[in-house]
Amino acid sequence: MDFRETDEQQMLRQAVAAIASKFGHGYFSERARSGGRTDELWGELGAAGFLGVNVPEEYGGGGMGITELAIVLEELAANGCPLLLLVVSPAICATIIARFGTDEQKQRWLPRFGSGELKMAFAITEPDAGSNSHNISTTATRDGDIYRLRGTKYYISGADESEAALVVTRTGVDEDTGRGRLSLFVVDLDSRGLDKTLIPVEIVAPEKQFTLFFDNVEVPADRLIGTEGDGLRQVFVGLNPERIMTAAFANGIGRYALDKAAAYARDRSVWGTPIGRHQGIAHPLAKAKIEVELARLMCQKAAWACDSDADPAVAGEAANMAKYAAAEAAIGALDQAIQTHGGNGMSSEYGLADMWGMARLMRTAPVSREMILNFVAQHSLQLPKSY
C-alpha cells in the first residue's frame, strides 16, 4: 500500500494548477455572472491534453484513468474554477463511448474528447423520473435507418455549449419486470425538433441548466451506443466516474475555501493579534480541514477501484461514499470560511459566497445524499431495501 502519488500525477496536478491560477476565480465568476463561457480556460486545458487524460491513447488521449481526471477537476476547483462539464463530458460520456461504442463511433468522438474540441452533455433526468431511471419516458422508436425520439429531459447541464448529448431513452419494456428497456443515443443538439429552454437557477456557474424537448427528433441508427435495450447497464458504467468526479469537484471547493480562510485568519488582526490565534477560529477550520482530507482519501480509493477494475460492488460503494463525504466536507469548509471572514465573507471581492450554490448542489446532485444512504444501508449493511 502506497499513498504517494506518482511523479506523473504530481506533475499533472502542478500543471493544471498553474493554468487554473492564471485564470483564477475572478475570471470564472465574471464569466458566470455575465452569462459567458469559459472557452479560453477549456481551450488551454484541451491543448495541454488535460481534458482527455482518461481517453485511450490509441484515440489521442492520455491513456490514464478517472484518478487523473479527478486530479484535473480538483485542481481547477481548488483554484476557483470548478468546471461542471468535466463531470459530464469526459467522465460520463467518453467513458461510456470508450466502453460500448463501435470502432467507428470511437474514431468519430474519442479523439475530439481527448483534445477538448468536443463537449457532450448527458441527458438522463426527467421531470417525472428523478432518481428512478426505470421510469424514464423519453422514447426512441426504430423507423428504418433512424430512430424517432419523443419526450422531455430536465436539468441538462451545458446544453447550450455542447455539440451533442448522450441521451438515455426507453426503447421497450421488459416483459418479466414491466420495467423499461433503456438505450443510449448520441444526439446532435441542433437537430430539428429538439428545443432547449433555460432553467433559471440560483447558482453562480458558467454552465447553465436546460429542459430539452424532443418532438419526433430523427437520429441515425448508427448513433445508438452499444446494444439496444442494454442502456441501464451502460449508464451504470458512467455513474461511478460521475460520482468520483463530483467528489473531486467538491473536494477542490473545500480546499479553495480553506486556503482563503487560513490566509485571512493569519493576516486579519483584531485587538492586536491575528484572529487565527483564537481557538474559536482555529479549531473549526482545523476540523473542516480534517473532513476535507478524509473525503479526498475516499475519493482516491474510489478512483483506484474504478481504474483497477475492482469488484463493481467495491467501486460502487466507494464512489457513493466519496461523493457523500466530499459534499458534506465542502459545505462545512465553505461555511466556516465565510464565517471566518465575518462580513467580508459576503463580499464579492473575497470570492466565497458565490461558491455556495455549487457546493450545496453537490449534496443533491447528481444523486441525493438520501439515495446514497439508501445504497449504503442496503448494500453495505445488508438492511432491507427501503424503496
ZAKELUM-940518 format. One record per residue (C-alpha): chain; x, y, z. Coordinates in steps of 0.2 Angstrom, whole numbers. Layout:
ATOM ch     X     Y     Z
ATOM  A     X     Y     Z
...
//
This chain:
ATOM ch     X     Y     Z
ATOM  A     0     0     0
ATOM  A     7    17    -5
ATOM  A    -2    33    -3
ATOM  A    10    43   -13
ATOM  A     5    50   -30
ATOM  A    17    45   -44
ATOM  A    28    58   -51
ATOM  A    17    59   -67
ATOM  A     2    63   -56
ATOM  A    11    76   -46
ATOM  A    16    85   -62
ATOM  A    -1    84   -69
ATOM  A    -8    92   -53
ATOM  A     5   106   -53
ATOM  A     2   109   -72
ATOM  A   -16   110   -70
ATOM  A   -15   122   -55
ATOM  A    -3   133   -65
ATOM  A   -16   135   -79
ATOM  A   -31   137   -67
ATOM  A   -22   150   -56
ATOM  A   -18   160   -71
ATOM  A   -36   162   -75
ATOM  A   -42   162   -56
ATOM  A   -59   164   -48
ATOM  A   -62   182   -54
ATOM  A   -62   175   -72
ATOM  A   -73   161   -68
ATOM  A   -85   172   -58
ATOM  A   -86   186   -71
ATOM  A   -90   173   -85
ATOM  A  -104   165   -74
ATOM  A  -112   182   -69
ATOM  A  -111   189   -87
ATOM  A  -119   173   -95
ATOM  A  -102   170  -104
ATOM  A   -92   154  -106
ATOM  A   -75   148  -100
ATOM  A   -69   144  -118
ATOM  A   -52   151  -115
ATOM  A   -49   140  -100
ATOM  A   -56   125  -108
ATOM  A   -46   128  -124
ATOM  A   -30   129  -114
ATOM  A   -33   114  -104
ATOM  A   -38   104  -120
ATOM  A   -22   110  -129
ATOM  A   -12   103  -115
ATOM  A   -21    87  -116
ATOM  A   -28    88   -98
ATOM  A   -47    86  -104
ATOM  A   -43    69  -112
ATOM  A   -31    61   -99
ATOM  A   -44    46   -97
ATOM  A   -46    44  -116
ATOM  A   -37    29  -123
ATOM  A   -20    33  -131
ATOM  A   -25    25  -147
ATOM  A   -38    39  -149
ATOM  A   -27    53  -144
ATOM  A   -30    53  -126
ATOM  A   -18    52  -111
ATOM  A   -22    33  -108
ATOM  A   -24    36   -89
ATOM  A   -39    35   -79
ATOM  A   -53    43   -68
ATOM  A   -39    45   -55
ATOM  A   -30    58   -66
ATOM  A   -46    66   -72
ATOM  A   -51    69   -54
ATOM  A   -35    77   -51
ATOM  A   -38    89   -65
ATOM  A   -55    94   -59
ATOM  A   -49    95   -41
ATOM  A   -35   107   -45
ATOM  A   -47   118   -56
ATOM  A   -59   119   -41
ATOM  A   -45   122   -29
ATOM  A   -40   137   -39
ATOM  A   -58   144   -40
ATOM  A   -63   137   -57
ATOM  A   -74   122   -54
ATOM  A   -79   116   -72
ATOM  A   -95   106   -70
ATOM  A   -94   100   -88
ATOM  A   -78    89   -84
ATOM  A   -90    78   -74
ATOM  A  -102    76   -89
ATOM  A   -92    76  -105
ATOM  A   -75    67  -102
ATOM  A   -80    57   -87
ATOM  A   -98    51   -91
ATOM  A   -99    52  -110
ATOM  A   -82    47  -115
ATOM  A   -81    33  -103
ATOM  A   -97    25  -109
ATOM  A   -92    28  -128
ATOM  A   -75    20  -125
ATOM  A   -83     5  -116
ATOM  A   -98     2  -128
ATOM  A   -95    11  -144
ATOM  A   -91     3  -160
ATOM  A   -74     6  -168
ATOM  A   -82    19  -180
ATOM  A   -90    28  -165
ATOM  A   -74    28  -155
ATOM  A   -64    35  -170
ATOM  A   -78    49  -173
ATOM  A   -79    55  -155
ATOM  A   -65    50  -143
ATOM  A   -51    60  -152
ATOM  A   -61    75  -150
ATOM  A   -65    72  -132
ATOM  A   -46    70  -130
ATOM  A   -42    87  -137
ATOM  A   -56    95  -128
ATOM  A   -64   100  -145
ATOM  A   -80    91  -141
ATOM  A   -91    95  -127
ATOM  A  -105    82  -124
ATOM  A  -120    84  -112
ATOM  A  -128    69  -103
ATOM  A  -147    68  -103
ATOM  A  -155    56   -91
ATOM  A  -165    66   -79
ATOM  A  -184    69   -82
ATOM  A  -197    79   -73
ATOM  A  -206    63   -68
ATOM  A  -192    51   -66
ATOM  A  -180    59   -54
ATOM  A  -168    46   -46
ATOM  A  -179    31   -53
ATOM  A  -171    28   -70
ATOM  A  -184    14   -73
ATOM  A  -197    27   -75
ATOM  A  -189    36   -90
ATOM  A  -202    40  -103
ATOM  A  -192    48  -117
ATOM  A  -194    35  -131
ATOM  A  -184    30  -146
ATOM  A  -194    21  -159
ATOM  A  -185    12  -174
ATOM  A  -190    18  -191
ATOM  A  -179    10  -204
ATOM  A  -162    18  -203
ATOM  A  -167    31  -190
ATOM  A  -174    32  -173
ATOM  A  -188    44  -168
ATOM  A  -186    52  -151
ATOM  A  -200    59  -141
ATOM  A  -200    66  -123
ATOM  A  -193    78  -111
ATOM  A  -176    79  -102
ATOM  A  -173    90   -87
ATOM  A  -158    99   -79
ATOM  A  -146    96   -93
ATOM  A  -130   105   -89
ATOM  A  -121   114  -103
ATOM  A  -133   110  -117
ATOM  A  -130   127  -125
ATOM  A  -112   125  -126
ATOM  A  -111   106  -131
ATOM  A  -112   100  -148
ATOM  A  -121    84  -144
ATOM  A  -129    75  -129
ATOM  A  -129    57  -124
ATOM  A  -147    54  -122
ATOM  A  -155    39  -111
ATOM  A  -171    33  -119
ATOM  A  -184    20  -117
ATOM  A  -184     8  -132
ATOM  A  -195    -6  -125
ATOM  A  -202   -15  -109
ATOM  A  -195   -30  -100
ATOM  A  -210   -42  -101
ATOM  A  -204   -51   -84
ATOM  A  -202   -35   -74
ATOM  A  -213   -22   -83
ATOM  A  -198   -10   -82
ATOM  A  -192     0   -97
ATOM  A  -178    -6  -108
ATOM  A  -166     8  -110
ATOM  A  -155    13  -124
ATOM  A  -142    27  -127
ATOM  A  -140    38  -142
ATOM  A  -128    52  -146
ATOM  A  -140    66  -152
ATOM  A  -134    82  -161
ATOM  A  -141    97  -151
ATOM  A  -145   107  -166
ATOM  A  -157    93  -173
ATOM  A  -174    98  -180
ATOM  A  -187    95  -167
ATOM  A  -176    97  -152
ATOM  A  -179   113  -142
ATOM  A  -169   120  -127
ATOM  A  -177   130  -113
ATOM  A  -166   138  -100
ATOM  A  -170   134   -82
ATOM  A  -165   149   -70
ATOM  A  -156   143   -55
ATOM  A  -148   152   -40
ATOM  A  -130   145   -44
ATOM  A  -116   156   -50
ATOM  A  -108   145   -63
ATOM  A  -105   147   -82
ATOM  A  -113   130   -86
ATOM  A  -132   133   -87
ATOM  A  -146   121   -85
ATOM  A  -159   117   -98
ATOM  A  -175   107  -101
ATOM  A  -174    98  -118
ATOM  A  -190    94  -128
ATOM  A  -188    80  -141
ATOM  A  -203    82  -154
ATOM  A  -200    67  -166
ATOM  A  -182    70  -167
ATOM  A  -174    59  -180
ATOM  A  -157    51  -175
ATOM  A  -147    40  -187
ATOM  A  -147    22  -181
ATOM  A  -128    22  -181
ATOM  A  -129    34  -166
ATOM  A  -135    20  -155
ATOM  A  -122    16  -142
ATOM  A  -120    -2  -138
ATOM  A  -134   -14  -139
ATOM  A  -152    -8  -139
ATOM  A  -161   -12  -123
ATOM  A  -145   -13  -113
ATOM  A  -144     5  -109
ATOM  A  -146     3   -90
ATOM  A  -130    -7   -88
ATOM  A  -121     5   -99
ATOM  A  -127    20   -89
ATOM  A  -120    12   -73
ATOM  A  -103    11   -81
ATOM  A  -103    30   -82
ATOM  A  -111    33   -64
ATOM  A   -96    28   -54
ATOM  A   -85    40   -63
ATOM  A   -99    54   -61
ATOM  A   -99    51   -43
ATOM  A   -80    52   -41
ATOM  A   -79    67   -52
ATOM  A   -92    76   -41
ATOM  A   -82    71   -26
ATOM  A   -66    79   -34
ATOM  A   -76    95   -38
ATOM  A   -82    96   -20
ATOM  A   -65    92   -13
ATOM  A   -57   106   -24
ATOM  A   -70   119   -17
ATOM  A   -66   113     1
ATOM  A   -48   116    -2
ATOM  A   -51   133   -11
ATOM  A   -62   139     4
ATOM  A   -49   133    17
ATOM  A   -34   141     8
ATOM  A   -43   158     8
ATOM  A   -49   156    26
ATOM  A   -32   151    33
ATOM  A   -24   166    24
ATOM  A   -37   178    30
ATOM  A   -35   171    48
ATOM  A   -16   173    48
ATOM  A   -17   191    41
ATOM  A   -33   199    49
ATOM  A   -28   206    66
ATOM  A   -41   211    79
ATOM  A   -36   218    97
ATOM  A   -18   217    91
ATOM  A   -17   199    87
ATOM  A   -21   188    71
ATOM  A   -39   181    73
ATOM  A   -31   164    69
ATOM  A   -23   163    86
ATOM  A   -40   161    94
ATOM  A   -47   143    95
ATOM  A   -64   149    91
ATOM  A   -57   152    74
ATOM  A   -43   139    73
ATOM  A   -52   124    79
ATOM  A   -67   125    67
ATOM  A   -55   127    52
ATOM  A   -44   113    58
ATOM  A   -60   102    59
ATOM  A   -65   107    42
ATOM  A   -48   103    35
ATOM  A   -48    85    43
ATOM  A   -65    82    35
ATOM  A   -59    88    18
ATOM  A   -44    77    19
ATOM  A   -54    62    24
ATOM  A   -66    65     9
ATOM  A   -50    66    -3
ATOM  A   -44    49     3
ATOM  A   -61    41     0
ATOM  A   -61    49   -17
ATOM  A   -44    42   -21
ATOM  A   -50    25   -15
ATOM  A   -65    26   -26
ATOM  A   -55    32   -42
ATOM  A   -42    17   -39
ATOM  A   -57     5   -38
ATOM  A   -64    12   -54
ATOM  A   -47    11   -63
ATOM  A   -42    -5   -57
ATOM  A   -57   -15   -62
ATOM  A   -61   -20   -44
ATOM  A   -77   -29   -39
ATOM  A   -91   -17   -46
ATOM  A   -98   -18   -28
ATOM  A   -82   -11   -21
ATOM  A   -81     3   -34
ATOM  A   -99     7   -32
ATOM  A   -99     8   -13
ATOM  A   -83    18   -13
ATOM  A   -89    30   -26
ATOM  A  -105    34   -17
ATOM  A   -96    36     0
ATOM  A   -84    48    -9
ATOM  A   -97    59   -16
ATOM  A  -107    59     0
ATOM  A   -91    63    11
ATOM  A   -85    77    -1
ATOM  A  -101    86    -2
ATOM  A  -103    87    17
ATOM  A   -85    92    19
ATOM  A   -86   106     5
ATOM  A  -101   113    13
ATOM  A   -93   113    30
ATOM  A   -77   121    24
ATOM  A   -85   134    14
ATOM  A   -97   139    28
ATOM  A   -83   140    40
ATOM  A   -73   150    28
ATOM  A   -87   163    26
ATOM  A   -89   164    45
ATOM  A   -70   167    47
ATOM  A   -71   182    35
ATOM  A   -86   189    45
ATOM  A   -95   202    35
ATOM  A   -82   201    21
ATOM  A   -87   183    18
ATOM  A  -102   190     9
ATOM  A   -92   202    -1
ATOM  A   -89   198   -19
ATOM  A   -71   204   -18
ATOM  A   -67   188    -7
ATOM  A   -74   176   -19
ATOM  A   -83   164    -6
ATOM  A  -101   167    -5
ATOM  A  -103   164   -24
ATOM  A   -97   147   -22
ATOM  A  -111   142   -10
ATOM  A  -124   137   -23
ATOM  A  -111   125   -32
ATOM  A  -106   117   -15
ATOM  A  -124   115    -9
ATOM  A  -129   107   -26
ATOM  A  -116    93   -23
ATOM  A  -127    87    -9
ATOM  A  -142    85   -20
ATOM  A  -134    81   -37
ATOM  A  -131    70   -47
ATOM  A  -138    58   -34
ATOM  A  -145    64   -17
ATOM  A  -137    61     0
ATOM  A  -153    51     4
ATOM  A  -151    39   -11
ATOM  A  -133    37    -6
ATOM  A  -138    32    12
ATOM  A  -151    20     5
ATOM  A  -137    12    -6
ATOM  A  -125    10     9
ATOM  A  -139     4    21
ATOM  A  -144    -9     8
ATOM  A  -128   -15     0
ATOM  A  -115   -11    14
ATOM  A  -125   -15    29
ATOM  A  -137   -28    21
ATOM  A  -153   -19    28
ATOM  A  -169   -21    19
ATOM  A  -172   -11     4
ATOM  A  -182     5     8
ATOM  A  -189     9    -9
//
